[in-house]
């Protein structure tokens, strides 16, 4: 009736409905019948039943219940009662014994169950343990997903094999105490070496990222050599700890946010978020001896040096579950670099037209010939010019728009996929990419890859290529090209780029990397923890008010991408809110992993071509869900208003698949128990 116009209204009208009483779309627009498509239909009681099954599975497998609902209490009590009256090994006890060990994930999807050595756990550094393998492998993708989920639950309660006992107890070694708790003294004394308030004065102190003295638990193994400077710094730290501790108490008090009120209330349920982990190379080498890696940002930022190492997963996961970004270097070594050169894109797509963005003004430059844009990477003289005749600093983002990268650029897609690190997270069908759990009949969310191409802005310190924003999903961003125009002043560009790195709060190891090793710095990132997003919003709203702006309802200073945090704003963020991010230099071949919900901004120092792939990891799926709800509170015209990720569908099918795996594992365990019992009775 609606399609042919014979029926005008049925049911009751009202706010949020169109003339036919249909609910409006999430963008407050009416639905067009010819564009509607069936996405999902489930029975009305499906969510209730799957909730009951989830609670039952947790109780049976001994996985902690993190909610306080009646189902959690009843299932836990029933499981405890059944265990108490059992005269011999009950099925529940058998199931729980299966997850007492650490499950180490391998790159090919195989898993090995390892039993913890409790005695070694008590004596080893950071709670690390030697493990024994029982030799049972399981190649099922669903089993692997379930194993990872069980591993995370078990580790969070009993302590991960690589989580520090110091972290759990709140007792930090002398060096960690100094690093993990920034001082907010106005004169900058005692502050971290890469903090915005102390960048210029304490550059040399960043070498303390590789100290060899630590007052934490004694580690087994050989003691590494110390550099003289490291030894001196460690000595100074020892004598300054008492004074530093006196200022910590006041720093721990939460700051009242006066300029930001959260519309979507995000209440923390269950497990508390893990604290930020700061490591030294001496510590981490003893915990992960088979993973080539180093640490940047004073021990907060993990840099994996071999993108194809099969043992990268455990170290990556130990950082990723804490919401910390990660860099993987040398990804481009296996790429066909000819495919990613601007000349290749000018040749293949030069006849097309696209909208560009002027990074100096933020204004749209519509319907421009792509050939002129790509040729501008290598030559200033060929760049598009503004009204005053000056070459513009242009950006082409989210390209190709609306098209599947794999279909439009098949050779480049295949080239990228073969080198993308941590493929179980980053590939479309990766077993730790929860988006892969959606059934094939669904319209897949557009998670990329997408290209981000822009000219460098090293000569303009207050202008960013991409303003501060955050993404609803996890992302990996690979730098595939870095260049300087042939007709430009090469030395000036290099000097200004290095100056920008020095002023950005980068640590000494990052500065050495771009100077001594000669790696080509492409982009300067500032990444902040997701937990600090509201503090950043409060500062940006305060700045907007100071500039005479009016705070509009249903708008968000981060989602609106209206700010780039320059040196002054970063300093103010640190001094007033205690928020210090990660100053990251992305060189050619670096893959930057950014967690969902983490505010970040990018400034291209030189001309850059980057490719980004989004994914949904188990560690950050809760952030994805809450961000989806948060976006719904934005204005109707906001580009991020709609749920394009289908996160609820992803969670539903992931939980359903995981429960199926656990049910099959339970049936197998009970069958083995029965066979064992029958053999025992026969003997």
KETI-842646 format. One line per 2 residues: number of its first residue (from 1); their letters; for each residue x, y, z of C-alpha. Coordinates in nm, 2 decimals. Layout:
NUM = a = X Y Z  ...
END
This chain:
1 = xx = 0.00 0.00 0.00  0.28 0.24 0.08
3 = xx = 0.46 0.17 -0.24  0.17 0.23 -0.47
5 = xx = 0.02 0.51 -0.26  -0.31 0.34 -0.18
7 = xx = -0.25 0.35 0.19  -0.14 0.68 0.35
9 = xx = -0.14 0.61 0.73  -0.16 0.30 0.94
11 = xx = -0.11 0.28 1.31  -0.03 0.58 1.52
13 = xx = 0.18 0.87 1.41  0.40 1.08 1.63
15 = xx = 0.75 1.21 1.68  1.02 1.01 1.52
17 = xx = 0.78 0.86 1.26  0.71 0.95 0.90
19 = xx = 0.36 1.00 0.74  0.31 0.62 0.72
21 = xx = 0.40 0.58 1.09  0.73 0.41 1.01
23 = xx = 1.02 0.49 1.24  1.26 0.74 1.10
25 = xx = 1.62 0.63 1.01  1.90 0.70 1.25
27 = xx = 1.98 1.02 1.05  1.62 1.14 1.11
29 = xx = 1.53 1.09 0.75  1.25 0.88 0.60
31 = xx = 1.32 0.54 0.47  1.30 0.48 0.09
33 = xx = 1.13 0.15 0.04  1.33 0.06 -0.28
35 = xx = 1.66 0.10 -0.08  1.56 -0.11 0.22
37 = xx = 1.73 -0.45 0.26  1.68 -0.73 0.52
39 = xx = 1.97 -0.73 0.76  1.87 -0.95 1.05
41 = xx = 1.57 -1.11 1.20  1.58 -1.31 1.52
43 = xx = 1.32 -1.46 1.75  1.19 -1.23 2.02
45 = xx = 1.34 -1.44 2.30  1.68 -1.50 2.13
47 = xx = 1.87 -1.24 2.33  1.72 -1.37 2.66
49 = xx = 1.81 -1.72 2.58  2.16 -1.64 2.47
51 = xx = 2.21 -1.44 2.79  2.11 -1.74 2.99
53 = xx = 2.35 -1.96 2.80  2.62 -1.71 2.85
55 = xx = 2.58 -1.71 3.22  2.56 -2.08 3.23
57 = xx = 2.88 -2.12 3.03  3.06 -1.88 3.26
59 = xx = 2.95 -2.08 3.57  3.04 -2.42 3.41
61 = xx = 3.38 -2.31 3.29  3.46 -2.11 3.60
63 = xx = 3.48 -1.78 3.42  3.42 -1.49 3.65
65 = xx = 3.08 -1.32 3.62  3.13 -0.95 3.60
67 = xx = 2.77 -0.84 3.62  2.55 -0.83 3.93
69 = xx = 2.23 -0.95 3.77  2.01 -1.23 3.92
71 = xx = 2.12 -1.48 3.65  2.49 -1.43 3.74
73 = xx = 2.42 -1.50 4.11  2.19 -1.80 4.05
75 = xx = 2.42 -1.98 3.80  2.73 -1.92 4.01
77 = xx = 2.56 -2.05 4.33  2.43 -2.36 4.14
79 = xx = 2.77 -2.44 4.00  2.93 -2.40 4.34
81 = xx = 2.67 -2.63 4.50  2.72 -2.89 4.23
83 = xx = 3.10 -2.88 4.28  3.07 -2.90 4.66
85 = xx = 2.86 -3.22 4.65  3.06 -3.40 4.38
87 = xx = 3.24 -3.71 4.52  3.47 -3.73 4.22
89 = xx = 3.58 -3.53 3.92  3.27 -3.35 3.80
91 = xx = 3.22 -3.23 3.45  3.25 -2.87 3.57
93 = xx = 3.58 -2.94 3.73  3.70 -3.10 3.41
95 = xx = 3.60 -2.79 3.21  3.76 -2.56 3.45
97 = xx = 4.08 -2.75 3.44  4.10 -2.70 3.07
99 = xx = 4.14 -2.32 3.11  4.38 -2.31 3.40
101 = xx = 4.67 -2.29 3.17  4.78 -2.00 2.95
103 = xx = 4.67 -2.04 2.59  4.95 -1.92 2.36
105 = xx = 4.82 -1.81 2.01  5.02 -1.89 1.71
107 = xx = 5.02 -1.71 1.38  4.88 -2.01 1.19
109 = xx = 4.58 -2.04 1.42  4.70 -2.33 1.62
111 = xx = 4.69 -2.32 2.00  4.88 -2.50 2.27
113 = xx = 4.76 -2.52 2.62  5.03 -2.45 2.88
115 = xx = 5.01 -2.52 3.25  5.14 -2.25 3.49
117 = xx = 5.42 -2.32 3.72  5.30 -2.15 4.03
119 = xx = 5.63 -2.17 4.21  5.81 -2.00 3.92
121 = xx = 5.53 -1.74 3.90  5.61 -1.63 4.26
123 = xx = 5.98 -1.58 4.19  6.00 -1.45 3.83
125 = xx = 5.99 -1.09 3.73  5.65 -0.94 3.62
127 = xx = 5.48 -1.27 3.71  5.63 -1.44 3.40
129 = xx = 5.63 -1.82 3.40  5.79 -2.11 3.23
131 = xx = 5.53 -2.33 3.07  5.47 -2.69 2.98
133 = xx = 5.29 -2.80 2.67  5.04 -3.08 2.67
135 = xx = 5.07 -3.13 2.30  4.71 -3.08 2.21
137 = xx = 4.65 -2.85 1.91  4.32 -2.73 1.78
139 = xx = 4.29 -2.58 1.43  3.93 -2.47 1.44
141 = xx = 3.89 -2.10 1.39  3.60 -2.09 1.64
143 = xx = 3.80 -2.28 1.90  4.08 -2.03 1.86
145 = xx = 3.84 -1.74 1.92  3.70 -1.91 2.22
147 = xx = 4.05 -1.99 2.36  4.14 -1.62 2.33
149 = xx = 3.83 -1.52 2.51  3.90 -1.77 2.79
151 = xx = 4.26 -1.67 2.80  4.17 -1.30 2.86
153 = xx = 3.91 -1.39 3.13  4.15 -1.62 3.31
155 = xx = 4.45 -1.38 3.29  4.25 -1.08 3.42
157 = xx = 4.16 -1.28 3.74  4.46 -1.49 3.81
159 = xx = 4.73 -1.26 3.66  4.88 -1.29 3.31
161 = xx = 5.21 -1.46 3.26  5.34 -1.13 3.14
163 = xx = 5.15 -0.89 3.37  5.36 -0.74 3.64
165 = xx = 5.29 -0.83 4.00  5.39 -0.47 4.07
167 = xx = 5.11 -0.35 3.84  4.85 -0.56 4.01
169 = xx = 4.95 -0.46 4.36  5.01 -0.10 4.29
171 = xx = 5.37 -0.12 4.40  5.61 0.01 4.14
173 = xx = 5.98 -0.01 4.11  6.17 0.31 4.16
175 = xx = 6.20 0.38 3.79  5.85 0.29 3.71
177 = xx = 5.71 0.51 3.98  5.89 0.81 3.83
179 = xx = 5.78 0.72 3.48  5.42 0.63 3.53
181 = xx = 5.32 0.91 3.75  5.38 1.25 3.59
183 = xx = 5.45 1.55 3.81  5.25 1.87 3.76
185 = xx = 5.49 2.10 3.92  5.48 2.44 3.75
187 = xx = 5.86 2.45 3.70  5.86 2.11 3.54
189 = xx = 6.10 1.96 3.79  6.05 1.58 3.82
191 = xx = 5.83 1.57 3.51  5.88 1.30 3.24
193 = xx = 6.14 1.38 2.99  5.90 1.39 2.69
195 = xx = 5.62 1.58 2.87  5.51 1.89 2.69
197 = xx = 5.63 2.11 2.98  5.98 1.97 2.98
199 = xx = 6.06 1.89 2.62  6.35 2.13 2.57
201 = xx = 6.52 2.10 2.90  6.53 1.72 2.96
203 = xx = 6.60 1.58 2.61  6.90 1.38 2.73
205 = xx = 6.70 1.22 3.02  6.49 1.01 2.77
207 = xx = 6.77 0.76 2.76  6.63 0.63 3.08
209 = xx = 6.40 0.41 2.87  6.67 0.15 2.88
211 = xx = 6.78 0.14 3.25  6.94 -0.17 3.39
213 = xx = 6.88 -0.10 3.76  6.54 -0.17 3.90
215 = xx = 6.42 -0.21 4.26  6.14 -0.45 4.16
217 = xx = 6.15 -0.83 4.19  6.48 -0.98 4.11
219 = xx = 6.50 -1.13 3.76  6.67 -1.45 3.67
221 = xx = 6.92 -1.45 3.38  7.23 -1.25 3.29
223 = xx = 7.25 -0.88 3.37  7.29 -0.66 3.07
225 = xx = 7.55 -0.39 3.04  7.47 -0.03 3.14
227 = xx = 7.55 0.28 2.95  7.72 0.54 3.17
229 = xx = 7.44 0.79 3.11  7.18 0.53 3.21
231 = xx = 7.37 0.45 3.53  7.38 0.82 3.62
233 = xx = 7.01 0.87 3.55  6.92 0.57 3.76
235 = xx = 7.12 0.70 4.04  6.95 1.04 4.02
237 = xx = 6.61 0.87 4.01  6.69 0.67 4.33
239 = xx = 6.76 0.99 4.52  6.46 1.18 4.38
241 = xx = 6.19 0.92 4.45  6.10 1.03 4.80
243 = xx = 6.05 1.39 4.69  5.85 1.27 4.38
245 = xx = 5.62 1.05 4.60  5.52 1.35 4.80
247 = xx = 5.36 1.52 4.50  5.19 1.20 4.38
249 = xx = 4.90 1.21 4.63  4.76 1.53 4.49
251 = xx = 4.80 1.42 4.13  4.58 1.11 4.18
253 = xx = 4.27 1.32 4.26  4.03 1.33 3.96
255 = xx = 3.99 1.67 3.81  3.63 1.81 3.79
257 = xx = 3.53 1.87 3.43  3.37 2.22 3.41
259 = xx = 3.31 2.25 3.04  3.20 1.91 2.93
261 = xx = 2.89 1.71 3.04  2.86 1.36 2.90
263 = xx = 2.52 1.31 2.74  2.56 0.94 2.69
265 = xx = 2.64 0.79 3.03  2.90 0.52 3.00
267 = xx = 2.90 0.33 3.33  3.20 0.11 3.39
269 = xx = 3.09 -0.25 3.46  3.29 -0.55 3.56
271 = xx = 3.66 -0.55 3.53  3.85 -0.23 3.59
273 = xx = 4.06 -0.12 3.29  4.42 -0.23 3.31
275 = xx = 4.68 0.04 3.39  4.91 0.17 3.13
277 = xx = 5.23 -0.04 3.13  5.57 0.11 3.10
279 = xx = 5.85 -0.13 3.02  6.23 -0.13 2.98
281 = xx = 6.41 -0.34 2.72  6.59 -0.53 2.99
283 = xx = 6.26 -0.64 3.14  6.08 -0.72 2.82
285 = xx = 6.37 -0.92 2.67  6.35 -1.15 2.96
287 = xx = 5.98 -1.19 2.92  5.97 -1.21 2.54
289 = xx = 6.32 -1.33 2.43  6.19 -1.46 2.09
291 = xx = 6.03 -1.13 1.98  6.26 -0.86 1.82
293 = xx = 6.13 -0.53 1.97  6.22 -0.20 2.13
295 = xx = 6.04 0.07 2.33  5.97 0.43 2.24
297 = xx = 5.78 0.71 2.43  5.98 0.63 2.75
299 = xx = 5.88 0.27 2.75  5.50 0.32 2.68
301 = xx = 5.51 0.25 2.31  5.59 -0.10 2.18
303 = xx = 5.78 -0.12 1.85  5.79 -0.46 1.69
305 = xx = 6.09 -0.49 1.46  5.99 -0.80 1.26
307 = xx = 5.65 -0.78 1.11  5.65 -1.15 1.02
309 = xx = 5.76 -1.29 1.35  5.52 -1.56 1.45
311 = xx = 5.57 -1.48 1.82  5.45 -1.12 1.79
313 = xx = 5.10 -1.19 1.91  5.16 -1.24 2.29
315 = xx = 5.36 -0.92 2.33  5.12 -0.72 2.11
317 = xx = 4.82 -0.85 2.31  4.98 -0.76 2.64
319 = xx = 5.00 -0.40 2.53  4.68 -0.39 2.32
321 = xx = 4.45 -0.50 2.60  4.57 -0.20 2.80
323 = xx = 4.46 0.04 2.53  4.81 0.13 2.42
325 = xx = 4.91 0.19 2.06  5.17 -0.02 1.89
327 = xx = 5.41 0.03 1.60  5.54 -0.24 1.36
329 = xx = 5.83 -0.14 1.15  5.98 -0.25 0.82
331 = xx = 5.64 -0.35 0.68  5.72 -0.20 0.34
333 = xx = 6.02 -0.42 0.28  5.80 -0.68 0.11
335 = xx = 5.58 -0.43 -0.08  5.61 -0.36 -0.45
337 = xx = 5.69 0.01 -0.40  5.63 0.08 -0.77
339 = xx = 5.26 0.03 -0.71  5.25 0.29 -0.43
341 = xx = 5.44 0.57 -0.60  5.25 0.89 -0.69
343 = xx = 5.34 0.85 -1.05  5.17 0.51 -1.06
345 = xx = 4.85 0.66 -0.92  4.87 0.95 -1.17
347 = xx = 4.90 0.70 -1.45  4.62 0.48 -1.33
349 = xx = 4.37 0.73 -1.19  4.48 1.07 -1.33
351 = xx = 4.17 1.11 -1.54  3.93 1.09 -1.25
353 = xx = 3.81 1.39 -1.04  3.77 1.40 -0.66
355 = xx = 3.71 1.65 -0.38  4.02 1.76 -0.20
357 = xx = 4.07 1.94 0.13  4.30 2.24 0.18
359 = xx = 4.49 2.16 0.50  4.57 2.53 0.56
361 = xx = 4.20 2.63 0.58  4.01 2.31 0.62
363 = xx = 3.80 2.41 0.32  3.68 2.17 0.06
365 = xx = 3.83 2.20 -0.29  3.56 2.02 -0.50
367 = xx = 3.59 1.82 -0.82  3.96 1.85 -0.89
369 = xx = 4.16 1.65 -1.15  4.35 1.38 -0.98
371 = xx = 4.64 1.40 -1.21  4.73 1.75 -1.08
373 = xx = 4.71 1.63 -0.72  4.93 1.32 -0.78
375 = xx = 5.19 1.52 -0.98  5.21 1.77 -0.69
377 = xx = 5.38 1.51 -0.47  5.70 1.54 -0.67
379 = xx = 5.68 1.90 -0.80  5.57 2.22 -0.63
381 = xx = 5.52 2.38 -0.97  5.25 2.13 -1.07
383 = xx = 5.03 2.18 -0.75  4.69 2.34 -0.76
385 = xx = 4.70 2.70 -0.64  4.47 2.91 -0.42
387 = xx = 4.32 3.25 -0.49  4.65 3.42 -0.41
389 = xx = 4.85 3.20 -0.64  5.02 3.00 -0.37
391 = xx = 5.05 2.62 -0.40  4.79 2.46 -0.17
393 = xx = 4.87 2.18 0.09  4.61 1.93 -0.02
395 = xx = 4.47 1.61 0.13  4.27 1.33 -0.03
397 = xx = 4.11 1.13 0.25  3.91 0.81 0.26
399 = xx = 4.00 0.72 -0.10  3.85 0.54 -0.29
401 = xx = 3.51 0.67 -0.17  3.23 0.42 -0.17
403 = xx = 3.42 0.16 -0.36  3.57 -0.16 -0.24
405 = xx = 3.95 -0.12 -0.24  3.99 -0.49 -0.33
407 = xx = 3.77 -0.44 -0.64  3.90 -0.11 -0.76
409 = xx = 4.27 -0.17 -0.69  4.31 -0.55 -0.68
411 = xx = 4.69 -0.57 -0.73  4.75 -0.31 -0.46
413 = xx = 4.51 -0.49 -0.23  4.68 -0.82 -0.27
415 = xx = 5.02 -0.65 -0.23  4.91 -0.49 0.10
417 = xx = 4.74 -0.80 0.24  5.05 -1.01 0.20
419 = xx = 5.25 -0.78 0.43  4.99 -0.65 0.67
421 = xx = 5.12 -0.75 1.02  4.92 -0.94 1.28
423 = xx = 4.69 -1.08 1.01  4.46 -1.25 1.25
425 = xx = 4.35 -0.91 1.36  4.39 -0.70 1.05
427 = xx = 4.27 -0.93 0.77  3.90 -0.93 0.68
429 = xx = 3.87 -1.30 0.77  4.11 -1.28 1.06
431 = xx = 4.00 -1.49 1.35  4.06 -1.21 1.60
433 = xx = 3.88 -0.96 1.38  3.53 -0.99 1.52
435 = xx = 3.38 -0.83 1.21  3.46 -1.16 1.04
437 = xx = 3.19 -1.33 1.26  2.91 -1.16 1.06
439 = xx = 2.73 -1.42 0.83  2.80 -1.39 0.46
441 = xx = 2.44 -1.28 0.40  2.50 -0.95 0.58
443 = xx = 2.61 -0.63 0.41  2.97 -0.61 0.54
445 = xx = 3.07 -0.29 0.72  3.32 -0.09 0.52
447 = xx = 3.64 -0.13 0.71  3.87 -0.05 0.43
449 = xx = 4.14 -0.04 0.32  4.12 0.34 0.26
451 = xx = 4.40 0.56 0.15  4.51 0.89 0.32
453 = xx = 4.72 1.10 0.08  4.85 1.45 0.16
455 = xx = 5.13 1.69 0.11  5.37 1.77 0.39
457 = xx = 5.33 2.06 0.62  5.66 2.08 0.81
459 = xx = 5.69 2.45 0.73  5.37 2.52 0.92
461 = xx = 5.40 2.41 1.28  5.04 2.50 1.38
463 = xx = 4.87 2.32 1.10  4.78 1.95 1.11
465 = xx = 4.70 1.73 0.82  4.43 1.55 1.02
467 = xx = 4.28 1.73 1.32  4.22 1.55 1.65
469 = xx = 3.95 1.28 1.62  3.88 0.93 1.72
471 = xx = 3.76 0.62 1.54  3.48 0.38 1.63
473 = xx = 3.69 0.08 1.55  4.05 -0.03 1.58
475 = xx = 4.28 0.07 1.29  4.62 -0.01 1.14
477 = xx = 4.78 0.27 0.93  5.07 0.18 0.70
479 = xx = 5.31 0.44 0.55  5.38 0.33 0.20
481 = xx = 5.54 0.64 0.05  5.74 0.94 0.19
483 = xx = 5.88 1.21 -0.04  6.00 1.57 -0.08
485 = xx = 5.93 1.77 -0.40  6.22 1.76 -0.64
487 = xx = 6.19 2.14 -0.70  6.18 2.23 -0.33
489 = xx = 6.46 2.31 -0.09  6.53 1.96 0.04
491 = xx = 6.76 2.07 0.32  6.51 2.32 0.45
493 = xx = 6.23 2.06 0.45  6.45 1.81 0.64
495 = xx = 6.56 2.07 0.89  6.20 2.18 0.96
497 = xx = 6.08 1.82 0.99  6.35 1.74 1.25
499 = xx = 6.27 2.06 1.43  5.90 1.96 1.45
501 = xx = 6.00 1.63 1.59  6.21 1.80 1.86
503 = xx = 5.93 2.03 1.96  5.66 1.76 1.96
505 = xx = 5.77 1.59 2.28  5.93 1.29 2.12
507 = xx = 6.17 1.08 2.33  6.54 1.06 2.26
509 = xx = 6.52 0.72 2.10  6.28 0.85 1.84
511 = xx = 6.51 1.15 1.77  6.80 0.91 1.73
513 = xx = 6.60 0.69 1.49  6.53 0.97 1.24
515 = xx = 6.88 1.12 1.27  7.14 0.85 1.32
517 = xx = 6.96 0.57 1.14  6.85 0.79 0.86
519 = xx = 6.49 0.66 0.85  6.26 0.88 0.65
521 = xx = 6.01 1.05 0.89  5.67 1.08 0.72
523 = xx = 5.41 1.18 0.97  5.40 1.30 1.33
525 = xx = 5.12 1.15 1.54  4.99 1.24 1.88
527 = xx = 4.78 0.96 2.03  4.59 0.97 2.36
529 = xx = 4.44 0.70 2.57  4.07 0.65 2.53
531 = xx = 4.02 0.70 2.90  4.14 1.06 2.86
533 = xx = 3.89 1.16 2.59  3.66 1.35 2.82
535 = xx = 3.94 1.55 2.97  4.05 1.65 2.62
537 = xx = 3.69 1.75 2.54  3.68 1.97 2.86
539 = xx = 3.99 2.15 2.75  3.88 2.21 2.40
541 = xx = 3.54 2.34 2.51  3.72 2.58 2.75
543 = xx = 3.94 2.70 2.46  3.64 2.74 2.24
545 = xx = 3.47 2.96 2.50  3.78 3.17 2.55
547 = xx = 3.78 3.23 2.17  3.43 3.36 2.19
549 = xx = 3.26 3.05 2.04  2.92 2.92 2.15
551 = xx = 2.90 2.56 2.25  2.64 2.40 2.03
553 = xx = 2.43 2.11 2.17  2.47 1.77 2.02
555 = xx = 2.82 1.86 1.89  3.15 1.72 2.01
557 = xx = 3.49 1.89 1.99  3.66 1.57 1.91
559 = xx = 3.41 1.42 1.67  3.38 1.76 1.49
561 = xx = 3.75 1.74 1.41  3.78 2.12 1.47
563 = xx = 4.10 2.13 1.67  4.47 2.04 1.62
565 = xx = 4.66 2.04 1.95  4.97 2.25 1.89
567 = xx = 5.25 2.28 2.14  5.07 2.53 2.36
569 = xx = 4.75 2.33 2.38  4.94 2.00 2.45
571 = xx = 5.13 2.18 2.73  4.81 2.31 2.88
573 = xx = 4.65 1.96 2.85  4.94 1.82 3.05
575 = xx = 4.96 2.09 3.31  4.59 2.13 3.38
577 = xx = 4.46 1.77 3.33  4.77 1.56 3.37
579 = xx = 4.71 1.41 3.02  5.02 1.31 2.83
581 = xx = 4.99 1.12 2.50  5.22 0.94 2.27
583 = xx = 5.43 1.15 2.04  5.49 0.90 1.75
585 = xx = 5.69 0.95 1.44  5.57 0.73 1.16
587 = xx = 5.86 0.65 0.92  5.84 0.48 0.58
589 = xx = 5.72 0.12 0.63  5.58 0.18 0.98
591 = xx = 5.24 0.04 1.07  5.07 0.23 1.35
593 = xx = 4.80 0.04 1.54  4.55 0.28 1.70
595 = xx = 4.29 0.14 1.95  3.92 0.22 1.91
597 = xx = 3.82 0.54 2.10  4.18 0.67 2.13
599 = xx = 4.19 1.04 2.02  4.47 1.11 1.78
601 = xx = 4.59 1.37 1.53  4.83 1.35 1.24
603 = xx = 5.07 1.61 1.08  5.25 1.51 0.76
605 = xx = 5.61 1.63 0.78  5.68 1.53 0.43
607 = xx = 5.45 1.42 0.14  5.29 1.09 0.25
609 = xx = 5.07 0.81 0.11  4.92 0.60 0.39
611 = xx = 4.68 0.30 0.37  4.46 0.22 0.67
613 = xx = 4.26 -0.09 0.75  4.00 -0.10 1.03
615 = xx = 3.92 -0.40 1.24  3.73 -0.50 1.56
617 = xx = 3.94 -0.67 1.82  3.81 -0.86 2.12
619 = xx = 4.01 -0.63 2.35  3.83 -0.31 2.24
621 = xx = 3.49 -0.43 2.13  3.33 -0.26 2.44
623 = xx = 3.47 0.07 2.32  3.32 0.01 1.98
625 = xx = 2.98 -0.05 2.13  2.98 0.26 2.36
627 = xx = 3.11 0.48 2.08  2.82 0.37 1.86
629 = xx = 2.58 0.48 2.14  2.77 0.80 2.19
631 = xx = 2.75 0.89 1.82  2.37 0.86 1.83
633 = xx = 2.37 1.17 2.06  2.54 1.38 1.79
635 = xx = 2.34 1.62 1.56  2.13 1.46 1.29
637 = xx = 2.36 1.61 1.02  2.68 1.48 1.17
639 = xx = 2.88 1.25 0.95  2.93 1.00 1.24
641 = xx = 2.57 0.99 1.34  2.49 0.65 1.19
643 = xx = 2.60 0.31 1.31  2.79 0.20 1.01
645 = xx = 2.98 -0.07 1.20  2.68 -0.29 1.29
647 = xx = 2.85 -0.35 1.63  2.55 -0.51 1.79
649 = xx = 2.52 -0.76 1.51  2.90 -0.83 1.54
651 = xx = 2.87 -0.89 1.92  2.56 -1.11 1.88
653 = xx = 2.72 -1.34 1.63  3.05 -1.35 1.80
655 = xx = 2.89 -1.45 2.14  2.68 -1.71 1.96
657 = xx = 2.98 -1.86 1.78  3.18 -1.87 2.10
659 = xx = 2.90 -2.04 2.29  2.88 -2.30 2.02
661 = xx = 3.25 -2.37 2.06  3.22 -2.40 2.44
663 = xx = 2.92 -2.63 2.40  3.11 -2.86 2.16
665 = xx = 3.42 -2.86 2.39  3.19 -2.94 2.69
667 = xx = 3.04 -3.24 2.50  3.38 -3.37 2.41
669 = xx = 3.51 -3.33 2.76  3.21 -3.51 2.91
671 = xx = 3.25 -3.80 2.65  3.62 -3.84 2.75
673 = xx = 3.52 -3.84 3.12  3.26 -4.11 3.06
675 = xx = 3.51 -4.33 2.87  3.76 -4.28 3.15
677 = xx = 3.50 -4.38 3.40  3.40 -4.69 3.21
679 = xx = 3.76 -4.80 3.18  3.81 -4.75 3.55
681 = xx = 3.50 -4.96 3.63  3.62 -5.24 3.40
683 = x = 3.95 -5.26 3.57
END
